[in-house]
Amino acid sequence: MQYQSKAAIRPLVAALVLALASTAAVQAQDAKLADAKTADAKTADAKPTDAALVNQLDPNAPEKDAKLLDKYQAVKVEDGKYFDKDGAPTYHISNDGKKFDWYAYSGYRRYHAECHVCHGPDAMGSTYAPALKDSLKRLSYEEFIGVIAGGKQDVSAAGTNVMPAFGDNKNVMCYADDLYTYLKARASGAMPRVRPTDKEEKPEAAKKAEKECLGG
C-alpha cells in the first residue's frame, strides 16, 4: 500500500474544509431566513394594542365611582376649604383634573407620612390593615374622626386587628380634615395613586389653624 506525501494531501484537506465551511454558511443563512419569516408571521398575527386593557393594567389609573363622585362633589367653599352637600369637607379639582385643592394635597402628604406603613401605598391596604380608600366609601366624616381619635378594634375568626388611637398625636389630628379629604378623593377615584401634579395655594385659614393646633 502506497502512502501519498503530506504535500499531496494538503490541497485535498483544504478543499474539504472549504466545502464544509460553505455548507455551514448556507445552512446558517437558511436558518436566518427561516427565523425572519417566523418573526414576520408573528408580527403579522399580532393584534393592535387594546387601550381599555392598558388603562385597566395601569397602576396609576383611577378607579372612578360615579355615585361617589357625585356625592362628594364640592358645592361650597369657605376660606379655601371645600364642602359637599352634606356639609363635610371634600376635595376640589380643576384644570382638567390636574389641580387639587390644598387640603387634598396636604392629605396626600400626611397620609404618606403617618399612615401608609400600616394601610399600604396610596390607601390600598396591606396584609394587616384595611384599604382606607374602601373604608371611606362607608364611613361618615364623624365616624372617621372618631376612629382616628379613639382607635378601633376588630375581632374575627382570623384574629384581632387594632387601630391605635391618635387623639394625642398632633401630627395626625391637626390634619384630620386633610386626611379625610384625600381619602375621599381616593375612594371616589377622583385622585389616582400618583402625587398630585398641581395644587391650589395654601389658604391663610389653613396656616392659622395649623399654627394654633401645633402650638407654634
C-alpha positions in Angstrom: 0.0 0.0 0.0 1.5 3.3 -1.0 1.1 6.5 1.0 0.9 9.9 -0.6 3.1 12.6 0.7 1.8 15.3 3.1 2.3 17.9 0.4 0.0 16.0 -1.9 -2.7 15.6 0.8 -2.8 19.2 2.0 -4.7 20.5 -1.1 -7.3 17.8 -0.6 -7.8 18.7 3.0 -8.0 22.4 2.3 -10.7 21.7 -0.4 -12.6 19.6 2.0 -12.5 22.2 4.8 -13.6 24.9 2.3 -16.6 22.8 1.2 -17.7 22.2 4.7 -17.4 25.9 5.6 -19.5 26.8 2.5 -22.2 24.3 3.5 -22.3 25.6 7.1 -22.6 29.2 5.8 -25.5 28.2 3.5 -27.2 26.4 6.4 -26.8 29.4 8.7 -28.2 31.7 6.1 -31.2 29.4 5.6 -31.8 29.4 9.4 -31.7 33.2 9.5 -34.2 33.4 6.6 -36.5 30.9 8.4 -36.3 32.9 11.7 -37.0 36.1 9.8 -40.1 34.5 8.2 -41.3 33.3 11.6 -40.8 36.8 13.0 -42.7 38.3 10.1 -45.5 35.9 10.7 -45.7 36.7 14.4 -45.7 40.4 13.6 -48.5 39.9 11.1 -50.5 38.0 13.6 -50.0 40.5 16.4 -53.2 42.4 17.4 -53.3 46.1 17.9 -53.0 47.4 21.5 -56.3 47.5 23.4 -56.3 51.0 25.0 -59.0 50.0 27.5 -56.9 47.0 28.7 -53.9 49.2 29.1 -55.8 51.5 31.3 -57.0 48.6 33.4 -53.4 47.4 33.9 -52.1 50.9 34.7 -51.5 51.0 38.4 -51.9 54.8 38.4 -55.2 54.8 36.6 -58.1 55.9 38.9 -61.0 53.6 39.6 -63.8 56.1 39.3 -67.1 55.6 41.2 -69.7 57.7 39.6 -72.0 57.7 42.6 -69.3 58.8 45.0 -68.0 61.4 42.6 -71.5 62.9 42.6 -71.9 62.5 46.4 -68.6 64.1 47.2 -68.8 67.0 44.7 -67.9 70.3 46.2 -70.9 72.7 46.5 -69.5 75.3 48.8 -66.1 76.9 49.6 -65.1 78.8 52.7 -61.6 80.3 53.1 -60.2 77.9 50.5 -61.9 74.8 52.1 -64.5 72.9 50.2 -67.6 71.1 51.5 -70.0 68.7 49.9 -73.8 68.8 50.1 -73.8 67.1 53.5 -71.5 69.8 54.9 -68.5 67.5 55.2 -65.0 68.5 54.0 -64.3 67.4 50.4 -61.9 67.8 47.6 -62.0 70.2 44.6 -60.3 69.5 41.3 -59.7 72.0 38.4 -57.5 72.4 35.3 -58.8 69.2 33.6 -58.3 67.0 36.7 -54.7 68.2 37.3 -55.0 70.7 40.0 -56.2 69.8 43.5 -57.3 71.9 46.4 -54.7 72.4 49.2 -56.4 70.1 51.7 -56.5 67.1 49.4 -52.8 67.7 48.5 -51.9 68.1 52.2 -53.8 64.9 52.9 -51.7 63.0 50.4 -48.6 64.2 52.1 -49.8 63.5 55.6 -51.1 60.0 54.6 -47.7 59.0 53.3 -46.0 60.5 56.5 -48.2 58.8 59.1 -50.5 56.1 57.6 -49.0 54.2 54.6 -46.8 51.9 56.7 -49.9 50.1 58.0 -52.6 50.9 55.4 -50.4 50.4 52.4 -49.4 52.6 49.5 -52.0 55.1 48.4 -54.6 53.8 50.9 -54.8 50.4 49.1 -54.4 48.3 52.3 -51.9 45.7 53.5 -51.9 42.2 54.9 -52.7 43.6 58.4 -54.7 46.8 57.8 -57.6 47.6 55.6 -57.6 49.8 52.5 -58.8 53.2 53.7 -59.9 54.1 50.2 -62.5 51.4 50.6 -63.3 52.3 54.2 -64.2 55.9 53.2 -66.9 54.6 51.0 -68.8 53.7 54.2 -67.6 55.9 56.9 -69.1 59.3 57.5 -67.0 62.3 58.5 -67.9 62.0 62.1 -67.2 58.2 62.2 -63.8 58.8 60.5 -62.7 61.4 63.1 -63.9 59.2 65.9 -61.9 56.2 64.6 -58.6 58.1 64.2 -59.1 59.9 67.6 -60.2 56.9 69.7 -58.9 53.9 67.7 -60.8 50.8 66.8 -60.6 47.0 67.4 -61.9 44.4 65.0 -62.2 40.8 66.2 -62.8 38.0 63.8 -62.1 34.3 63.3 -58.9 35.3 61.6 -57.6 37.3 64.6 -57.8 40.7 66.1 -56.9 43.9 64.3 -56.3 47.0 66.4 -56.3 50.6 65.1 -54.4 52.7 67.7 -55.8 55.9 69.0 -54.2 59.1 67.6 -56.2 61.6 69.7 -53.0 62.9 71.3 -50.9 62.9 68.1 -50.9 66.4 66.7 -49.2 65.3 63.5 -52.4 63.3 62.8 -55.2 65.2 64.5 -54.2 68.6 63.3 -54.5 67.3 59.7 -57.5 65.1 60.2 -59.6 67.0 57.7 -56.8 66.9 55.2 -56.5 63.1 55.5 -60.3 62.7 55.2 -60.4 64.9 52.1 -57.5 62.9 50.5 -59.1 59.6 51.3 -62.4 60.7 49.9 -60.7 61.6 46.6 -59.1 58.1 46.6 -62.4 56.4 47.4 -64.2 58.0 44.6 -61.4 57.6 42.1 -61.0 61.4 41.7 -57.3 61.2 42.6 -55.1 58.5 41.2 -52.2 56.8 43.0 -49.6 59.3 41.9 -48.7 62.5 43.6 -50.9 65.5 42.5 -49.1 67.4 39.8 -50.6 70.8 40.8 -52.3 72.3 43.8 -54.0 75.5 45.0 -52.2 77.9 47.2 -52.3 77.2 51.0 -55.2 79.2 52.4 -54.5 81.7 55.1 -57.1 79.9 57.2 -55.1 76.7 56.9 -51.9 78.4 58.0 -53.7 79.9 61.0 -55.4 76.7 62.0 -52.2 74.7 61.7 -50.3 77.2 63.9 -52.9 77.2 66.6 -53.2 73.4 66.6 -49.5 72.7 66.7 -49.0 75.4 69.3 -46.4 77.3 67.2 
